Amino acid sequence: MKYLYFPGCSLKSSGRSYEESLLSVLKKMNVGVEEIDDWNCCGATNYMAMNERNAIGITARNLALAEKQGKEDIMAPCAACYMGLLKTQKYIETEPKVKETVLTNLKKSGLEFENTSKVRHPLDIFINDISLDTIKDNVYAPLKGVKVACYYGCQLTRPYATFDDQRDPQSMENIVKALGGTPVEWPIKTRCCSGSMTSTVSEIGLRMSYLILKEAKDRGADVMITACPLCQFNLECFQGKMSGKYGENVKMPVMYFTQLMGMAFGLDKKELGLHRMLSPELSLS
Amino acid sequence: MSNQKEEIRIGYYVCHCGHNIAGVIDVKSVAEYCAKLPNVVVAREYKYMCSDPGQELIQKDIKELNLNRVVVASCSPLLHESTFRGATSKAGLNQFYMQMVNIRENASWVHESKEEATEKAKDLSRAAIHRVAFNKALEKKKVPVNPTALVVGGGIAGIAAAMSLANAGKKVYLVEKDPTIGGYMAKFDKTFPTLDCAACILTPKMSSVLKHPNITLLSYSEVSEVEGYVGNYKIKVTRKPRYVKEELCVGCYDCITACTFKEGKFPDEFNFGLSKRKPVYIPFPQATPLVAVIDEKTCIHFKTGKCPQTCAKACERNAIDFTQKPEVVELNVGVVILTTGFQPFDAKKASNYGYGKYPNVFTSLEVERLVNASGPTEGHVVLRDGVTHPKSIGIIHCVGSRDEKTNKWCSRVCCMYSLKLAHLLKEHSGAEIYNFYIDMRTPGKGYEEFYDKLLNEGVQFIRGRVAEVNDWATTPEEKGKLLIRAEDTMIGMVRRIPVDMVVLAVGLEPGKDAQEIRKMFNISCSNEGFFLERHPKLAPVDTFTEGVFIAGACQGPKDIPDSVAQAGAAAAQALALIDTGHVELEPNTAFITEERCCGCQVCVAMCPYTAISFDPVKKASSINEALCKGCGTCVAACGSNAITQNLFTDVEIMSEIDGILIN
C-alpha cells in the first residue's frame, strides 16, 4: 500500500505535528508514502476569490505532478487542500472552458494532465483501505474511559467528499472506538471554526471557536480531535484569550486525530509532535 | 435486382404536418425529387396526411392509378402507422404494402439547417421507396383475449381498479404482498382536504373486495413469474405461508391472546414500530382478510423448535399449521393492472434532520399513526417517551424531495398532508405548530381553500428550507429542546426555533421492488424509477407492453383522488381490451427454414422469450409463433442464415440500405 503524499503548506509549518504524527502512524501500520515532487500551494486562501481560473490552474499543477510521478492515489491530509484538489477535479471535469485554460497553461510549463488521480483524505484511507481492524491490531494502550469530541470542521466532508456522511460524519468516531475510547455525541462537529477570521475579525472569529470548545466541554469531552490544521490552530491557540473574554474556562487538549492514534499505538511523544502542543496535555492514566 | 413478377407502382406522399415538417423541410422539392425515382407513379405533398382528406388522397390514387405500394413520409410510426395502414387496406391493398418514413422526429425536429434536413428527408424517402417494392403481403393474426384480469397491489388504486373490473362482470385476481389489503391509506387517520376519516371510506371497500363474487383475493402473495403476451398471460403467484389456514381462521384473536409472549415484543409494521406486536398477529382490526399470520422470523417455534405452541392449542378451529410451505398458484389472465405503489423516503438519509438520532424527530407516517384514534396512543400526541405532550411542533416539508442530493422531484402530496397533520396535531395537542416550506403547492379541488383555513387556524408558516435539526442549546430555556435552523426568506434572516417535536414530511419514491416488477412484466421506468406510461398525455395508464396497465403511485407520486381516478382509467382500458375479445398481433415473428438449420441451438439459448425449441429427431429448431415477440435476436445470431423475420427480411433491409447509399 502506497500513496502520493501532498502535504500542503500547513503541514510543513504551523501544522508540523500533523505531518509528524501522520507519518509515524502510517509507518507503524506499514503504509508507504511518497511526497509529490516540487508541489506548490493548493490554492486555498484568497486566490480562489481573486481569480478562480488561475487558482484552479495552480491546484491542477499538483495533480499533474502526481500523475507524472505515479498511478497511486493522492493523500491530502489538510482539509483545505483536500477540498481544493477535489474542487479542481470537479471544475475541470464539468467546465470545458476552465479545462482548456488549465491544460494550455500546464502545457506551457511542460506538464500533461489527464485528471485521472484519485484524491483521498487520510480518514478515508484509514477506514476504507487500511481498515479499523488493522488500527485495532496496532493499539498498545487502549483509550479506556477517554471521552473524545471529534471535530471535522466545515470543509472536510462538504461539499465534495463521498467517503462519509456530509452532515453527520462518523469516520473519526469509528477510529476512536477502535482505539478503545468513547466518542462524545455532539451536534456541531461540522460547524465552521471561523477559519481565518480569528485574525481578521477576531471579535467574531473567537466567539465561533469558543462556542465549539464550550459545547465539547459541556458534553463531557476530555479531548478534542480534528483533521484540519486551521481548525486545530484556532481551537488550540486562543484558549486562554477565550476563557478570559467569555468568563468560562474552555481549556482542553485539542490535537490531530493522528496524534491520538499515535498515543494509543504507544508511539513516542516526539514522533507525534506532542512536544509542540500549546493546549493542555492529555494524560492517559 | 428485382425478382418481382408484378409491375411495382408506388404512390409517395409527404406530409407538411402544418409547420412541424414544412417549416424546416422543403416538402415540395422532396416530392418532386421522389416523383422521378424508379417505380414511383405519383408523388404528392399535403398539409395533413393523417386527416380524412389526406387519407382519401391515398385511397383515390390506389384505385385510379392502380398503385400497389404506398410510402408516407410524415411523423413517427408510433403515432400514425396504424392510420395509414388502415387507409391502405380500405382501398383494397394489403396494409403491409404501406411503408412509413419518419421525417419529423428524425429530421425536421432535430435539424436546424433547412438544406440538410431536406436532403435527409430525400435520403430516407429514397430508402423507403427502394424497400417497399420488396414488402410482403402479410396478415395480422387475431388472438382471443382471456377475459380475466390480474391486479397487482392491494392499496387504494388496486382496490379501485379491481372493483371497477369486477363490477363490470370480469373475473379479477387481486395479488397483495402484505397480509392485508388497504395499503398506506389504511394507516391514515383523515384525508385532505375534506378531513373525512380514511378508515370510514376505505374499509367498506376492502370488505367489498373480499365479498365480491368476481374477485379472488390472494393476500400475502407475490407474482414470481410472468409468461405469455397480451390477452394470454400465464402468471405464477407465490403464496407466502401464513402458518394459519385462511379458510378456517375467523380472526377471533384467541391464538394471539394465547401466544407464549404475554406482551408484544417486536416492532409492529402497521404502526411503523410505534407499538409492539407478538409473532402471531393481525395487522389491524379491519384487516382484510381478517386472518392471523405467524411471522417466522420472530416465532419461537421457528427459531428454536421449543415452543409450547399455545396458539395452536387455543385455536378451536385448528387453523394453525406450522407445516405450511410457500405455494405457487398459476393464473391465466388476459390483462394486467399494476398498482404496486411507492415507498416513503428513508428519513435517515437526510442526516442533517437527525431522524434516528434524536428520538423526538418523527416521520409524517409515524405521526399519521399518532393522531389516529385506533393508533398506538389512541390519538394522543405524545413524544417518543410515551407520556410527554409536546407544546411546540415543527413540520419540515420536502424531506427527500426537490433536493439534488436525494430525490429531485416534488412528491406532490407532502404540502397537503403536512397541512392536514398541522391541523390534526393542533386539534389533538393544542401545541404551537410551525410549518417550514419551500413553496406551498396546493393544486387540487379545495386544496388552496384548505391552506387558507390553516392560515386562519393560527398555524405558523416559515418559508425556507431547513438547514438542520439538532440539540445544540445555547440558552437554559433551549435545554432539552430540538432546534430547527432555517432560512426565513420572508424576512431575509436565519432563524433558530426550539421545539419539542419535529415531523419530517418524507417524500415518495419508487417501491423497493419496482425494478424487479418492471423486469417481470417487461415494462419501462422513467429516470427516477417510477413506471413509465406509454404517453404522458394521451396514454397515461398504458405501458409499452400491450395489455399491461399502470395506476396509482407506482407511476409517480399521487394522492388518493388521483390514484382512484387513474385506477378507473386503467380499468376502462383493460375492459376495452377484454370486450374487444381479441387482439391483433403484429406479424413480425421469426421463422426457421428447416432445411437450412444445422441444429446448433445457438438461437435456443439466445431467445429471451423461450420461444425456440429444438427437435432432436428432425435435428432442427423451430419457433413458437405465439411466444415470439419479434425482437430479432435469433435472426442475427443464426450462423446458417436459416432464420427469417417477417417485416425485416434480408431483401427488405438490404434494399433499404441500398436506397440510402445509392444516390
Contacts between the chains, C-beta under 8 A, distances in Angstrom:
chain1	res1	chain2	res2	distance
A	165	B	351	5.0
A	166	B	351	7.7
A	167	B	351	4.5
A	167	B	352	3.9
A	167	B	468	7.0
A	168	B	351	4.1
A	168	B	352	7.2
A	168	B	354	8.0
A	168	B	357	7.3
A	185	B	357	7.9
A	187	B	470	3.4
A	187	B	471	5.7
A	187	B	472	4.4
A	188	B	470	7.3
A	188	B	472	5.5
A	211	B	474	7.7
A	215	B	472	6.5
